[in-house]
Amino acid sequence: MLFATYSIGYKGQGYDISSSFNQSTSDNPVGSEDSDAVEIGMKAMFFDGRLQLNPTIFFAKYDDFQAQQARIVGGVVELGIANVGKLETRGVEVDFVALLSENFRIVGGLAWVDAEIDEFAGADCWPGQALGCNEILDGTGAGTGSFAQDLSGEDLNNSPDLKFTVSAEYNIPAGDLPFDFFVNASYQWQDDVNFSLLADPGAEQESYGLLNLSVGLIERDKGRYRATLFVNNVTDEEYAQGIGNFGGLWGGTPVYIHTYPREANRYAGLRLGFTF
């Protein structure tokens, strides 16, 4: 099956009622967001159904993209929403399922995404920023005491360029027993990513990969029960799922707070599942 779609989107203006809601945000609601998107793809089966392949190419353009950011106001961390001018994303996504034999299956997916800010003049500066942070001038050319930077042409935050995952599972028949054994290995990798909307270089997470292994058994007929012994993050790969610069609380000196998920450390366990 081949397909192509064109769609338009609209997200209305709104009031930021998070921790930053005050008279200023009440008087200045977040502007509306418009988008145009195109997708072209295929869903196909090959080799008598032994290979399923689903590639998709996409392109999207946003005007006044709404994004969340954190600010330090009066010594308090406030989360707010801002319009990021013009934004473009384009890329390719591919997922597949391959049956290499009656008992051996491989599942995988890949995504390459180029998300770039076209226009974002007047963006806030990150705490401690010197290069590229300029004072905003008033109509007479005098300084206003406020500073901003131009992020036009920068990559969008929270969007790695490349991600892929692959999982291989082998089933082992247990003869006359009512269940079968299985062995599974999966690996996922992603490119480096910056968590800061303001392109703070200290908020960047380097690329990393995670390897998970598991063995177990599953009822053969209806899969009513399943027992899995697993080890996740076998190589004990440490990574952050969020990095924020809260230097505004320490006189402007960059201070980064890292948020780590459980998966950032190796752990093992036994998982039991029952279906009634």
Order of alpha helices (4+ residues) and beta strands (2+ residues): beta-alpha-beta-beta-beta-beta-beta-beta-beta-beta-beta-beta-beta-beta-beta-beta-beta-beta-beta-beta
